[in-house]
Structures are given as structure tokens and as C-alpha cells.
């Protein structure tokens, strides 16, 4: 057979249990045509890549990406290391100086617990440094934002919306609940041009390919008024260097049916986030003992969407971080499946950060896909200290993201970044699962790689074409500079050398 592409002399980790490792792969028409070991290496192909012993993994899958916002973050001021309001203002002022008047300037990654004053800057503080620019700053979690006075006009959030911060009868420009912050974000993004929005989507997909990602589960709608990002992505999807499994974040199933999409949701938020004290828990926050988080929807609303999706043969995915939200969603799925039967739709819970032992058992029994993000605990938890411990105490922090307990029970876990909440860095996330800063949740390397390969494919109903290096599957692969199974010291030392999508090199270091 004449191959279009031949990879040879490699350490190819296939994630195929029948042939775990091989040394060469032949590709024809974007599909893996053959694999083998050194004694049967083909002599010719249109393009030959001598791997010289480097390692190949299946193309990596990020199972939870806010695509448009991820692209925006790549073009914004990164505030993740800011420690005070003054530092934020200096950084935003510098960014505003380099822009034409009336151009939006965005700040991203703000982590309120790291800020000395424990808050967002007010609109008046931002006004002092922003000149004629509209300015918006987004929390690292995406569950809060702040704007200057000019940005407030675009945000257009009614004063009686929960989470609109008011002092002395005046709006201060800060939105701290999903109702207000999501509306502000959607209104701001909805006023950007199609060219700008598409540019953000393209930037996200290009960046993902540089990290070894060949498929993303992309979340659209909710954060852009009119869902323009969704339609731009669907129209241009063949031009991207990654495949996108599209999740339409809407509560209206008829909108999904009109587009012939087989799934609904993504980050349909049943609760909020830890650092905004909106993650819904059974017990109070340590740093805000008057609060236990927020449930944004009734049990009946959650059940009705899950029931309708199941009856229509549509996969359903919703955001549930805290144990109260997980409880609400998993019992809705339980009721629906008992009433209608298991149709093999692989309904999902996004995040599943704070499950009880019973929740884990139910997820295994019901076949629920758990879409989880190792970057959360990698960034924000330590065996002693860290923002998680500050918010909820050491005992509950240790119970967050219990990957080992979940996998031991036989649950299907797919890995993602929740980008831009954490960065699209699947190799780092794999390392974080194996050698977490808090080892209470560590898992094996094989289980960690599965989360970002074959499990991610299964979660998107793509296991027949993606997730492993097997004959007749898509030729999606990533070349890395070392064998993760032979790293003696630091599992975090893995780096991407090349990304191959459908048999074409889409990124090369």
C-alpha cells in the first residue's frame, strides 16, 4: 500500500489493549492504515517522519472548553498573579495605553482570594486608568466580572438582578452571581463583531493544537448574546486545526433539534464556583460561614430538561460543582433513566468536584460520564494550605476531585481544562493526576492518559474513530519528547513536539 504519511522509529503508545505499543504507523487518506514493529517497516510513503525514538500518543482530547472565551483570554491582560487592586490597575492602565480609543480592553484570570482587598476593582477605580476604553475584568472561574463606567453601558444588567453589587445606592460595576455576570458577559460579547468573535475561536483552536490536542468538546452560547459564537463555529468548523464536538449551552431543546445536534448543555450552571462562594454545599463556607452556595434551578427544572433530552435521544450535560448541585442532577438522571430506560446516551456531569461516596456509586451504576478538570486542584490545592483550604477547610479540600475513588468504583472520567478557567495543557493535567501537589487524589499514569484519549472519545460518542492509535481510526496523534512511563524524576517534563490531525501536521515545535 502507498501511504500518505509514515511515522517510523518511534515509541508509539497506542492505548489499544490488544497492541499497547508499536514502532511505526502508516496513514492513508487521513486514516490509520497500518501499524507495526521494526521488522516490518514500510520502505516508502509520500511523507516520512523519522521519530528517532520519540514517543507518540493518540491525539489528546480536551473535554470541556469555552472556545470563544478561551480565545479572548489569549488576547487579554493576564491577572492571575495580581495581588492587589493597585497592581490590577497598573496592569490595566498599561494595556489601555497601547490601544486606540473606544477599543475594548479585557483583563482575565482574577482570583479574588489572592487580592489583598479581597474584591474586584470598582468602576470608579477602573475609570481612573482606562481613558476612553470600555474595560471588563473576568474572574478566573468565569463566575464573576467587573467593568468600568463605559463597560457598564454595554453590560446592560438590570439593577434587580442577583449579584449586582451596589454601594450607597449606586452600582459599583461588579457582578458576583451567575445571573448577573453571565448576562453582562453575554451582552458585552454580543456587541463584538463577527470577525472578532471568529478570531477568538480560531486563536483557541490553534493554541489547542500546539498543546497536542486534536479534538475539543467545545461549549458555545450562554456567554454571547444571540449565540453568535455557536453559529460562527458551525459555519467554519472545517477550517479549524482541531475537531470540535459542539455543545450548545441552552435550556431550549428545540433550538438544539433545529441544528440537528445530538447533545445539549455543557456548562448549564446548576451552581456556581468555590471562590465566589456560589458552589452549592451542604455545609457552610469556612471564609463565609453565612453562605452555603446557590442552586440556580429547581429540581423540577433540572428533571424536565434531562427528561426531555432523554426522550428525544439527546445527550445532556450540566455543570454541578458542589455536593448539593451534584445531588440535584444525579437524582434527576436517576429518575429519568428509571422512567424511560437507559438509551445509551451517556449523560454527563461537568466538574463533579465535591461528590459524596453515594454520588460516586450512583454515577457508576447509571453509567454517567464525569467530565472533570485536574487543573483545579493542581492550581488551587496543596497537602497543606492553598485557596481550597482557605475557603472550605482541609478536610473538605481533600475530598475535592477524588479521581482515585471515582476510578476505583468503575466510573468513566474524561479530562478537560474548563479553559479559560485553567489552561489547555493536557500533558500538565495528566501529570497532575499522577503526581498532584496533594497526593490524596493521585491515580496511575495509564488511567490519567485514558482521561484525555479514549475516555474523551467515549464521552463524545467517538470511540470508533478517535482516542487510540488503531487501524481504521482517524490519524490523530501527538509526538512528545519523552516516554512518560520512563520518567524517573518529574512527570511534568513532557513537551509537545508535533501534532498530527487527520494525517496532516498541524503544529510543529
LUMSE-681647 format. One record per residue (C-alpha): residue number from 1; x, y, z. Coordinates in steps of 0.5 Angstrom, whole numbers, plus 2048, in hexadecimal, padded with zeros to 3 digits. Each point is the difference from the previous one (the first is absolute). Layout:
N
{k:NUM, x:X, y:Y, z:Z}
...
This chain:
509
{k:1, x:800, y:800, z:800}
{k:2, x:802, y:807, z:7FE}
{k:3, x:800, y:804, z:807}
{k:4, x:7FF, y:808, z:800}
{k:5, x:804, y:800, z:807}
{k:6, x:804, y:7FB, z:803}
{k:7, x:803, y:801, z:807}
{k:8, x:805, y:7FC, z:802}
{k:9, x:806, y:7FE, z:805}
{k:10, x:7FB, y:802, z:806}
{k:11, x:7FE, y:7FE, z:807}
{k:12, x:7F8, y:800, z:7FE}
{k:13, x:7FC, y:800, z:806}
{k:14, x:7F9, y:7FD, z:7FC}
{k:15, x:7FB, y:800, z:806}
{k:16, x:7FE, y:7FA, z:7FD}
{k:17, x:800, y:7FA, z:805}
{k:18, x:801, y:7FB, z:7FA}
{k:19, x:806, y:803, z:7FE}
{k:20, x:803, y:805, z:805}
{k:21, x:806, y:802, z:7FD}
{k:22, x:802, y:801, z:7F8}
{k:23, x:806, y:803, z:7FD}
{k:24, x:7FD, y:802, z:7F9}
{k:25, x:7F9, y:803, z:7FE}
{k:26, x:7FE, y:800, z:7F8}
{k:27, x:7FB, y:805, z:7FE}
{k:28, x:7FB, y:801, z:7FA}
{k:29, x:7FB, y:805, z:7FF}
{k:30, x:800, y:802, z:807}
{k:31, x:7FF, y:7FA, z:803}
{k:32, x:805, y:7FB, z:803}
{k:33, x:801, y:7FA, z:7FB}
{k:34, x:805, y:7FC, z:804}
{k:35, x:805, y:800, z:806}
{k:36, x:806, y:7FB, z:801}
{k:37, x:806, y:7FF, z:803}
{k:38, x:807, y:801, z:7FE}
{k:39, x:801, y:7F9, z:7FC}
{k:40, x:7FA, y:802, z:7FB}
{k:41, x:801, y:808, z:7FF}
{k:42, x:7FE, y:802, z:7F9}
{k:43, x:805, y:803, z:7FB}
{k:44, x:7FC, y:806, z:7FD}
{k:45, x:7FB, y:805, z:801}
{k:46, x:7FE, y:807, z:7FE}
{k:47, x:803, y:803, z:806}
{k:48, x:804, y:7FC, z:805}
{k:49, x:802, y:803, z:807}
{k:50, x:805, y:7FC, z:804}
{k:51, x:7FE, y:801, z:807}
{k:52, x:807, y:7FE, z:803}
{k:53, x:7FE, y:7FC, z:806}
{k:54, x:7FB, y:806, z:802}
{k:55, x:7F9, y:7FE, z:803}
{k:56, x:7F9, y:800, z:7FC}
{k:57, x:7FA, y:801, z:804}
{k:58, x:7F9, y:800, z:7FD}
{k:59, x:7FD, y:807, z:7FE}
{k:60, x:7FE, y:803, z:807}
{k:61, x:7F9, y:802, z:802}
{k:62, x:7FE, y:806, z:804}
{k:63, x:7F9, y:7FE, z:802}
{k:64, x:7FE, y:807, z:803}
{k:65, x:802, y:806, z:7FC}
{k:66, x:7FC, y:807, z:800}
{k:67, x:803, y:801, z:7F9}
{k:68, x:7FF, y:808, z:7FF}
{k:69, x:802, y:802, z:807}
{k:70, x:806, y:7FC, z:7FF}
{k:71, x:802, y:804, z:7FA}
{k:72, x:7FE, y:806, z:803}
{k:73, x:805, y:7FE, z:806}
{k:74, x:806, y:7FF, z:7FC}
{k:75, x:7FF, y:808, z:7FE}
{k:76, x:7FF, y:803, z:806}
{k:77, x:803, y:802, z:806}
{k:78, x:802, y:7FA, z:805}
{k:79, x:7FF, y:802, z:807}
{k:80, x:800, y:7F9, z:803}
{k:81, x:807, y:802, z:804}
{k:82, x:7FD, y:807, z:802}
{k:83, x:800, y:801, z:808}
{k:84, x:7FD, y:807, z:801}
{k:85, x:7FB, y:805, z:7FD}
{k:86, x:806, y:805, z:7FE}
{k:87, x:803, y:7FA, z:7FD}
{k:88, x:7FA, y:7FF, z:7FB}
{k:89, x:7FF, y:807, z:7FF}
{k:90, x:807, y:801, z:7FE}
{k:91, x:800, y:7FA, z:7FB}
{k:92, x:7F9, y:802, z:7FD}
{k:93, x:803, y:807, z:7FF}
{k:94, x:806, y:7FE, z:7FC}
{k:95, x:7FC, y:7FC, z:7FC}
{k:96, x:7FB, y:805, z:7FE}
{k:97, x:806, y:805, z:7FE}
{k:98, x:801, y:7FC, z:7FA}
{k:99, x:7F9, y:7FF, z:7FD}
{k:100, x:7FC, y:805, z:7FC}
{k:101, x:7FB, y:804, z:804}
{k:102, x:7F9, y:7FC, z:801}
{k:103, x:803, y:7F9, z:7FF}
{k:104, x:7FE, y:7FB, z:805}
{k:105, x:806, y:7FE, z:805}
{k:106, x:7FF, y:7FA, z:804}
{k:107, x:803, y:7FD, z:806}
{k:108, x:800, y:7F9, z:802}
{k:109, x:801, y:7FB, z:805}
{k:110, x:7FF, y:804, z:806}
{k:111, x:800, y:7FB, z:806}
{k:112, x:7FD, y:804, z:806}
{k:113, x:802, y:7FC, z:806}
{k:114, x:807, y:803, z:7FD}
{k:115, x:7FF, y:807, z:800}
{k:116, x:802, y:804, z:807}
{k:117, x:7F9, y:803, z:800}
{k:118, x:7FC, y:7FA, z:7FE}
{k:119, x:7FC, y:803, z:7FB}
{k:120, x:800, y:803, z:7F8}
{k:121, x:801, y:807, z:7FF}
{k:122, x:7FA, y:804, z:800}
{k:123, x:7FE, y:804, z:7F9}
{k:124, x:803, y:807, z:803}
{k:125, x:807, y:7FD, z:801}
{k:126, x:800, y:7FD, z:7F9}
{k:127, x:7FE, y:806, z:7FD}
{k:128, x:806, y:804, z:803}
{k:129, x:804, y:7FB, z:7FC}
{k:130, x:7FC, y:7FF, z:7FA}
{k:131, x:800, y:806, z:7FC}
{k:132, x:7FA, y:800, z:7FA}
{k:133, x:801, y:7F8, z:800}
{k:134, x:7FA, y:7FB, z:803}
{k:135, x:803, y:7FB, z:805}
{k:136, x:7FE, y:7FA, z:802}
{k:137, x:803, y:7FB, z:805}
{k:138, x:7FF, y:7F9, z:801}
{k:139, x:800, y:7FB, z:806}
{k:140, x:805, y:7FA, z:7FF}
{k:141, x:7FA, y:7FC, z:801}
{k:142, x:7FC, y:804, z:7FB}
{k:143, x:7FA, y:800, z:805}
{k:144, x:801, y:808, z:802}
{k:145, x:802, y:806, z:7FC}
{k:146, x:802, y:808, z:801}
{k:147, x:7FF, y:805, z:7FB}
{k:148, x:802, y:808, z:800}
{k:149, x:7FA, y:805, z:7FE}
{k:150, x:801, y:7FF, z:7F9}
{k:151, x:800, y:7F9, z:800}
{k:152, x:7F9, y:800, z:805}
{k:153, x:7FD, y:803, z:7FA}
{k:154, x:801, y:7FA, z:7FC}
{k:155, x:7FF, y:7FB, z:805}
{k:156, x:7F8, y:803, z:801}
{k:157, x:7FF, y:7FC, z:806}
{k:158, x:7F9, y:802, z:804}
{k:159, x:801, y:802, z:807}
{k:160, x:7FC, y:7FB, z:803}
{k:161, x:804, y:7FA, z:7FD}
{k:162, x:803, y:7FC, z:806}
{k:163, x:807, y:801, z:800}
{k:164, x:800, y:807, z:7FE}
{k:165, x:805, y:804, z:805}
{k:166, x:7FD, y:806, z:803}
{k:167, x:803, y:805, z:805}
{k:168, x:7FC, y:807, z:802}
{k:169, x:7FB, y:7FE, z:7FB}
{k:170, x:805, y:800, z:7FA}
{k:171, x:802, y:7FA, z:7FC}
{k:172, x:808, y:7FF, z:801}
{k:173, x:801, y:7FC, z:7FA}
{k:174, x:801, y:7FA, z:803}
{k:175, x:7FB, y:7F9, z:7FE}
{k:176, x:801, y:7FB, z:805}
{k:177, x:7FB, y:7FB, z:7FE}
{k:178, x:7FF, y:7FB, z:7FA}
{k:179, x:7F9, y:804, z:7FF}
{k:180, x:804, y:807, z:7FF}
{k:181, x:807, y:7FE, z:7FE}
{k:182, x:7FE, y:7FB, z:7FA}
{k:183, x:7FB, y:806, z:7FE}
{k:184, x:805, y:805, z:800}
{k:185, x:805, y:7FC, z:7FC}
{k:186, x:7FB, y:7FE, z:7FB}
{k:187, x:7FE, y:807, z:7FF}
{k:188, x:807, y:802, z:7FF}
{k:189, x:802, y:7FA, z:7FC}
{k:190, x:7FA, y:801, z:7FB}
{k:191, x:802, y:807, z:7FE}
{k:192, x:806, y:7FE, z:7FE}
{k:193, x:801, y:7FF, z:7F8}
{k:194, x:7FF, y:7F9, z:7FD}
{k:195, x:808, y:801, z:7FE}
{k:196, x:802, y:801, z:807}
{k:197, x:7FC, y:7FA, z:802}
{k:198, x:802, y:7FB, z:7FB}
{k:199, x:807, y:803, z:801}
{k:200, x:800, y:7FE, z:807}
{k:201, x:7FD, y:7F9, z:7FE}
{k:202, x:806, y:7FF, z:7FB}
{k:203, x:805, y:802, z:805}
{k:204, x:7FD, y:7FB, z:805}
{k:205, x:801, y:7FA, z:7FB}
{k:206, x:807, y:802, z:7FE}
{k:207, x:802, y:800, z:807}
{k:208, x:7FD, y:7FA, z:802}
{k:209, x:803, y:7FC, z:7FA}
{k:210, x:807, y:803, z:803}
{k:211, x:7FF, y:7FC, z:806}
{k:212, x:7FF, y:7F9, z:7FD}
{k:213, x:7F8, y:801, z:800}
{k:214, x:7FC, y:7FD, z:7F9}
{k:215, x:7F9, y:800, z:803}
{k:216, x:7FD, y:805, z:805}
{k:217, x:7F9, y:800, z:803}
{k:218, x:7FE, y:807, z:7FE}
{k:219, x:7FB, y:804, z:804}
{k:220, x:7FC, y:805, z:7FD}
{k:221, x:7FA, y:805, z:801}
{k:222, x:7FF, y:803, z:807}
{k:223, x:806, y:805, z:800}
{k:224, x:7FE, y:803, z:7FA}
{k:225, x:7F9, y:803, z:7FE}
{k:226, x:7FD, y:7FD, z:7FA}
{k:227, x:804, y:7FA, z:801}
{k:228, x:805, y:803, z:7FA}
{k:229, x:806, y:7FC, z:802}
{k:230, x:7FC, y:7FA, z:7FF}
{k:231, x:7FE, y:801, z:7F9}
{k:232, x:807, y:803, z:7FE}
{k:233, x:803, y:7FA, z:803}
{k:234, x:7FB, y:7FB, z:7FC}
{k:235, x:801, y:804, z:7F9}
{k:236, x:807, y:800, z:801}
{k:237, x:802, y:7F9, z:803}
{k:238, x:803, y:7FD, z:7FA}
{k:239, x:806, y:806, z:801}
{k:240, x:802, y:7FE, z:807}
{k:241, x:806, y:7FC, z:801}
{k:242, x:7FC, y:7FC, z:805}
{k:243, x:7FA, y:7FC, z:800}
{k:244, x:7FA, y:803, z:804}
{k:245, x:7FB, y:7FC, z:804}
{k:246, x:7FB, y:806, z:801}
{k:247, x:7FC, y:801, z:806}
{k:248, x:7FA, y:805, z:7FF}
{k:249, x:7FF, y:803, z:807}
{k:250, x:7F9, y:802, z:800}
{k:251, x:7FA, y:7FD, z:804}
{k:252, x:7FB, y:800, z:7FA}
{k:253, x:801, y:7F9, z:7FD}
{k:254, x:7FC, y:803, z:7FA}
{k:255, x:806, y:804, z:7FE}
{k:256, x:805, y:7FA, z:800}
{k:257, x:7FB, y:7FC, z:7FC}
{k:258, x:800, y:805, z:7FA}
{k:259, x:807, y:800, z:800}
{k:260, x:800, y:7F8, z:800}
{k:261, x:805, y:800, z:806}
{k:262, x:800, y:7F9, z:804}
{k:263, x:801, y:804, z:806}
{k:264, x:7FE, y:806, z:805}
{k:265, x:803, y:804, z:805}
{k:266, x:808, y:800, z:802}
{k:267, x:800, y:805, z:806}
{k:268, x:7F9, y:801, z:801}
{k:269, x:801, y:802, z:807}
{k:270, x:7FC, y:7FD, z:806}
{k:271, x:805, y:803, z:805}
{k:272, x:806, y:805, z:800}
{k:273, x:807, y:800, z:802}
{k:274, x:804, y:7FF, z:806}
{k:275, x:804, y:807, z:800}
{k:276, x:7F9, y:804, z:7FF}
{k:277, x:7FD, y:7FC, z:806}
{k:278, x:7FB, y:7FD, z:7FB}
{k:279, x:802, y:7F9, z:800}
{k:280, x:7FA, y:7FC, z:803}
{k:281, x:802, y:7FC, z:806}
{k:282, x:7FC, y:7FD, z:806}
{k:283, x:805, y:804, z:805}
{k:284, x:802, y:807, z:800}
{k:285, x:806, y:803, z:7FE}
{k:286, x:806, y:801, z:804}
{k:287, x:801, y:807, z:7FE}
{k:288, x:7F9, y:802, z:7FF}
{k:289, x:7FC, y:7FC, z:806}
{k:290, x:7F9, y:803, z:7FE}
{k:291, x:801, y:7FD, z:7F9}
{k:292, x:7FF, y:7F9, z:7FD}
{k:293, x:800, y:802, z:7F9}
{k:294, x:7FA, y:801, z:7FB}
{k:295, x:7FC, y:7FB, z:7FC}
{k:296, x:7FD, y:804, z:7FA}
{k:297, x:7FB, y:7FB, z:7FD}
{k:298, x:7FA, y:7FC, z:804}
{k:299, x:800, y:7F8, z:800}
{k:300, x:7FB, y:800, z:7FB}
{k:301, x:803, y:805, z:7FB}
{k:302, x:806, y:7FB, z:800}
{k:303, x:7FC, y:7FA, z:800}
{k:304, x:7FC, y:803, z:7FA}
{k:305, x:806, y:801, z:7FB}
{k:306, x:803, y:7FA, z:802}
{k:307, x:7F9, y:7FC, z:7FF}
{k:308, x:7FF, y:804, z:7F9}
{k:309, x:807, y:7FF, z:7FE}
{k:310, x:800, y:7F8, z:801}
{k:311, x:7F9, y:7FF, z:7FD}
{k:312, x:803, y:804, z:7FA}
{k:313, x:806, y:7FC, z:7FF}
{k:314, x:805, y:805, z:802}
{k:315, x:806, y:800, z:805}
{k:316, x:7FF, y:805, z:805}
{k:317, x:806, y:804, z:804}
{k:318, x:7FF, y:804, z:806}
{k:319, x:805, y:804, z:805}
{k:320, x:800, y:7FD, z:807}
{k:321, x:806, y:802, z:804}
{k:322, x:7FE, y:800, z:808}
{k:323, x:7FC, y:7FA, z:803}
{k:324, x:7F9, y:803, z:800}
{k:325, x:800, y:801, z:7F9}
{k:326, x:803, y:7F9, z:7FE}
{k:327, x:7FB, y:7FD, z:805}
{k:328, x:7FA, y:804, z:7FC}
{k:329, x:803, y:7FE, z:7F9}
{k:330, x:802, y:7F9, z:801}
{k:331, x:7F9, y:7FE, z:803}
{k:332, x:7FD, y:804, z:7FA}
{k:333, x:803, y:7FB, z:7FC}
{k:334, x:7FF, y:7FA, z:804}
{k:335, x:7F8, y:802, z:800}
{k:336, x:801, y:801, z:7F8}
{k:337, x:803, y:7F9, z:7FF}
{k:338, x:7FC, y:7FC, z:805}
{k:339, x:7FA, y:803, z:7FC}
{k:340, x:802, y:800, z:7F9}
{k:341, x:806, y:7FB, z:800}
{k:342, x:807, y:800, z:7FE}
{k:343, x:800, y:802, z:7F9}
{k:344, x:808, y:800, z:800}
{k:345, x:800, y:808, z:7FF}
{k:346, x:806, y:801, z:805}
{k:347, x:7FD, y:806, z:804}
{k:348, x:806, y:804, z:803}
{k:349, x:801, y:804, z:807}
{k:350, x:805, y:805, z:7FF}
{k:351, x:805, y:801, z:805}
{k:352, x:7FD, y:7FB, z:806}
{k:353, x:805, y:804, z:804}
{k:354, x:7FD, y:7FE, z:807}
{k:355, x:7FD, y:7FA, z:800}
{k:356, x:7FD, y:7FB, z:805}
{k:357, x:802, y:7F9, z:800}
{k:358, x:7F9, y:7FF, z:7FF}
{k:359, x:800, y:804, z:7FA}
{k:360, x:806, y:7FC, z:7FD}
{k:361, x:7FD, y:7FA, z:801}
{k:362, x:7FA, y:802, z:7FC}
{k:363, x:804, y:803, z:7FA}
{k:364, x:803, y:7F9, z:7FF}
{k:365, x:7F9, y:7FD, z:801}
{k:366, x:7FD, y:805, z:7FB}
{k:367, x:806, y:800, z:7FB}
{k:368, x:800, y:808, z:801}
{k:369, x:806, y:803, z:7FC}
{k:370, x:804, y:804, z:805}
{k:371, x:804, y:806, z:7FD}
{k:372, x:805, y:802, z:805}
{k:373, x:806, y:805, z:800}
{k:374, x:806, y:7FE, z:803}
{k:375, x:803, y:807, z:7FF}
{k:376, x:7FB, y:803, z:806}
{k:377, x:804, y:7FC, z:806}
{k:378, x:807, y:801, z:7FC}
{k:379, x:7FF, y:807, z:801}
{k:380, x:7FC, y:801, z:806}
{k:381, x:801, y:7FB, z:805}
{k:382, x:806, y:7FD, z:804}
{k:383, x:801, y:7FB, z:805}
{k:384, x:801, y:806, z:805}
{k:385, x:7FD, y:807, z:7FE}
{k:386, x:7FD, y:802, z:7FA}
{k:387, x:7FA, y:804, z:7FE}
{k:388, x:7FB, y:7FA, z:800}
{k:389, x:802, y:7FF, z:808}
{k:390, x:7FF, y:808, z:801}
{k:391, x:7F9, y:7FF, z:7FD}
{k:392, x:7FE, y:7F9, z:803}
{k:393, x:805, y:7FE, z:805}
{k:394, x:805, y:7FA, z:7FF}
{k:395, x:7FB, y:7FA, z:801}
{k:396, x:7FB, y:802, z:7FA}
{k:397, x:806, y:803, z:7FC}
{k:398, x:803, y:7F9, z:800}
{k:399, x:7F9, y:7FD, z:7FE}
{k:400, x:800, y:804, z:7F9}
{k:401, x:801, y:7FD, z:7FA}
{k:402, x:801, y:7F9, z:802}
{k:403, x:803, y:7FD, z:7FA}
{k:404, x:802, y:7F9, z:803}
{k:405, x:7FA, y:7FF, z:804}
{k:406, x:7FC, y:801, z:7FA}
{k:407, x:804, y:7FC, z:7FB}
{k:408, x:800, y:7FA, z:805}
{k:409, x:7F9, y:800, z:800}
{k:410, x:800, y:7FF, z:7F8}
{k:411, x:7FD, y:807, z:7FE}
{k:412, x:802, y:803, z:7F9}
{k:413, x:804, y:806, z:801}
{k:414, x:802, y:805, z:7FB}
{k:415, x:805, y:805, z:801}
{k:416, x:800, y:807, z:7FE}
{k:417, x:802, y:807, z:801}
{k:418, x:7FA, y:804, z:801}
{k:419, x:804, y:805, z:7FC}
{k:420, x:801, y:806, z:801}
{k:421, x:7FF, y:7FE, z:808}
{k:422, x:806, y:7FC, z:7FF}
{k:423, x:805, y:800, z:7FA}
{k:424, x:7FF, y:7FB, z:7FA}
{k:425, x:806, y:7FC, z:803}
{k:426, x:7FE, y:7F8, z:800}
{k:427, x:807, y:7FE, z:801}
{k:428, x:801, y:804, z:806}
{k:429, x:7F9, y:7FE, z:802}
{k:430, x:802, y:7F8, z:7FF}
{k:431, x:806, y:802, z:804}
{k:432, x:7FC, y:803, z:806}
{k:433, x:7FB, y:7FA, z:800}
{k:434, x:806, y:7FB, z:801}
{k:435, x:804, y:805, z:805}
{k:436, x:7FC, y:805, z:803}
{k:437, x:802, y:805, z:805}
{k:438, x:7FB, y:7FD, z:804}
{k:439, x:801, y:7F8, z:7FF}
{k:440, x:7FA, y:7FF, z:804}
{k:441, x:7FD, y:7FF, z:7F9}
{k:442, x:805, y:7FD, z:7FB}
{k:443, x:7FF, y:7FB, z:7FB}
{k:444, x:804, y:7FB, z:7FB}
{k:445, x:803, y:803, z:7FA}
{k:446, x:7FC, y:7FC, z:7FC}
{k:447, x:7FA, y:802, z:803}
{k:448, x:802, y:807, z:7FF}
{k:449, x:801, y:7FF, z:7F9}
{k:450, x:7FA, y:7FD, z:7FF}
{k:451, x:7FC, y:806, z:802}
{k:452, x:803, y:804, z:7FA}
{k:453, x:800, y:7FB, z:7FB}
{k:454, x:7FB, y:7FA, z:800}
{k:455, x:7FB, y:802, z:805}
{k:456, x:800, y:807, z:7FD}
{k:457, x:7FE, y:7FD, z:7F9}
{k:458, x:7FB, y:7FB, z:804}
{k:459, x:7FD, y:806, z:803}
{k:460, x:7FE, y:804, z:7FA}
{k:461, x:7FE, y:7F9, z:7FC}
{k:462, x:806, y:800, z:7FC}
{k:463, x:804, y:7FA, z:803}
{k:464, x:7FF, y:7FC, z:7F9}
{k:465, x:804, y:806, z:7FD}
{k:466, x:805, y:803, z:805}
{k:467, x:803, y:7FF, z:807}
{k:468, x:805, y:7FB, z:7FE}
{k:469, x:805, y:7FE, z:7FA}
{k:470, x:7FD, y:7FA, z:7FD}
{k:471, x:7FF, y:7FE, z:7F8}
{k:472, x:7F9, y:804, z:7FD}
{k:473, x:800, y:805, z:805}
{k:474, x:802, y:808, z:7FF}
{k:475, x:807, y:801, z:7FF}
{k:476, x:800, y:805, z:806}
{k:477, x:807, y:800, z:804}
{k:478, x:805, y:804, z:804}
{k:479, x:807, y:7FF, z:801}
{k:480, x:803, y:801, z:806}
{k:481, x:808, y:801, z:802}
{k:482, x:800, y:7FA, z:806}
{k:483, x:7FD, y:7FA, z:802}
{k:484, x:7FB, y:802, z:806}
{k:485, x:801, y:7F9, z:802}
{k:486, x:807, y:800, z:801}
{k:487, x:801, y:807, z:803}
{k:488, x:804, y:7FF, z:807}
{k:489, x:7FF, y:807, z:803}
{k:490, x:7FB, y:804, z:7FD}
{k:491, x:7FA, y:7FE, z:7FC}
{k:492, x:7FF, y:808, z:7FF}
{k:493, x:806, y:800, z:7FB}
{k:494, x:7FB, y:7FD, z:7FA}
{k:495, x:800, y:805, z:7FA}
{k:496, x:7FC, y:800, z:7F9}
{k:497, x:805, y:800, z:7FA}
{k:498, x:7FB, y:7FF, z:7FB}
{k:499, x:7F8, y:7FF, z:7FF}
{k:500, x:7FD, y:7FC, z:7FA}
{k:501, x:7F9, y:801, z:7FF}
{k:502, x:7FD, y:7FB, z:7FA}
{k:503, x:807, y:7FE, z:7FE}
{k:504, x:802, y:808, z:7FF}
{k:505, x:805, y:803, z:804}
{k:506, x:7FC, y:806, z:803}
{k:507, x:805, y:802, z:805}
{k:508, x:808, y:7FF, z:801}
{k:509, x:804, y:803, z:805}
